[in-house]
């Protein structure tokens, strides 16, 4: 085929209009059932069945999230004193989730570089899966559109887990205070253990906050059933 013929056919193909899609043709999601693993407790995660609870505040008013005392598998047959030893291990092996929302995420990444090297204090490299993480570092501005996906990541993380608010926008809305599209502090939608203010927050501040989180884990050992599940902000704020 001559070069001119190919170019002519290409222009004709580019000029064709695609047929419009039928309504709802691409809106049906692909649902893959979980057949790879199951929890040691058959009542965990509501027995693997869909739940009607869609907000952490409503979930926190129930006892559904307080039935395992942070012990899994073989630890369920060991006396409760084993929790004290396990929590000492947890405090020195924090696994943050690889998740960033805005510019504070660059400061979070910088804390893991060779200059700062937060791994020296037992804060392991960031995990890409919420099922392999126990610390959610919310770094950046949380918009109302991203609040739902963030809570979904939080719910997919196994217990016990902790939340760190990094940066002014995450803590209280920051420069977007009273904005119609920004959540005025993530403690309005989920529990927070450590607040790290600053705009921008320094990597040293994040490392110090993670060290304080490790101390908090040691202080709370054996008392996971007393932790908050839903938002921790007072109602009058």
Secondary structure, DSSP 8 states (H G I E B T S, - for coil): --HHHHHHHHHHHHH-------TTTTTS-------S---SSTTGGGGGS--S--SHHHHHTSSTT-SSTT--GGGGGS-TTHHHHHHHHHHT-EEEE----STHHHHHHHTTSTTT-GGGGTEEEEESSGGG-SEEEEES--BHHHHHHHHHHHHHS-SS-EEEEESHHHHH-GGGTT-TTB-S-GGGTS--SEEE--TT--HHHHHHHHHHHHHHHHHTTT-GGGS--S--S-TT-
